[in-house]
Amino acid sequence: MTSDVCNAFVATVGTFDGLHQGHRQLLQRLIREADVRKSRSLVVTFDSHPRQVLGRADGDFRLLSSHDERFRLLASSGVDEIRQLTFTPEVASLSACQFLEQFLVRRFGAHTLVLGYDNSFGSRKNNDFDHLPDAAKALGVELLYDTPFVFEGSPVSSSRIRKALALGDIGSANAMLGRPYDISGSVVKGRGVGRQLSFPTANIVLNDPSKALPSLGVYAVEVDCQGRSSRGMANLGSC
C-alpha cells in the first residue's frame, strides 16, 4: 500500500467530540510541531462516534457536537488538513499498531504522531496500544504526547462536559469548552400555550437528536435566527 499524499504530515487522531479546551491545546501543539518540522498538520477523525458504531452507547449517551458542527470547529482550528475515515467494524478490529501502519503511515504519510495525554485507539480485543512506541520506532515515526488541560483540578474531557451539562452546570461546561454550548434546530408548531398567555414562544426540534442537552430547566440564551442575534429564555422540558 502506498501513501495517497505527496507531503508527509505531523498527525493526530481522535473523535474530538465538542472540540473542547483540551482538544484545542492538542491541536495547537500539533500545529507547532508541524511548523518546527516544516511539515503540514493533519487531523484524522471519524464519520461517527465509535461508541455509536460499536453499540457501546447506552440510551443516555449524547454528543457534544453534530458531525457538521465538529468539522466546522476542526476547520476553524488552523490545522492544514482534516481526513475523515468511515468508522466500520473492520476499522474497529484493527489494533493500534495496525492502525498506525495501515492508515496513519501508509495511507496518510504521517512521520510524527501527536497524542493527547490519555489518548488511545485500536481494538479492545486486540489491544496492543502499550506496544505503540515500539511500532512507531520500527516505522520511523516520532511519537509525542501532550499534557492535559486542567480545569478545577482535573483534566478536561468530553465525558466530563457531558456530566456538567446533565447537572445543569452550564458555567463549567462552557469553561471547559472554551465557548458557550450551543444547540440548533427547526421551529415547529406547538400547542400555542405561550400565545394564549400573550407571550409567543418558538418550539425547537433539534437538527441532531443525538445532541446532548442540559438538564431540564429554564436558561438564559443567545438566539441566532437567519443571521440575527438576540437574547432570550429557553425552557427545557414540558410546558
Secondary structure as UniProt FT lines:
FT   STRAND          9..13
FT   TURN            17..18
FT   HELIX           21..36
FT   TURN            37..38
FT   STRAND          40..46
FT   HELIX           50..53
FT   TURN            54..55
FT   TURN            59..60
FT   HELIX           67..75
FT   TURN            76..78
FT   STRAND          81..85
FT   HELIX           89..92
FT   HELIX           96..99
FT   HELIX           100..107
FT   STRAND          110..115
FT   TURN            117..118
FT   TURN            125..126
FT   HELIX           129..131
FT   HELIX           132..139
FT   STRAND          142..145
FT   STRAND          150..151
FT   TURN            152..153
FT   STRAND          154..155
FT   HELIX           158..166
FT   TURN            167..168
FT   HELIX           170..177
FT   STRAND          185..188
FT   HELIX           193..196
FT   TURN            197..198
FT   STRAND          203..206
FT   TURN            209..210
FT   STRAND          217..225
FT   TURN            226..227
FT   STRAND          228..236
//
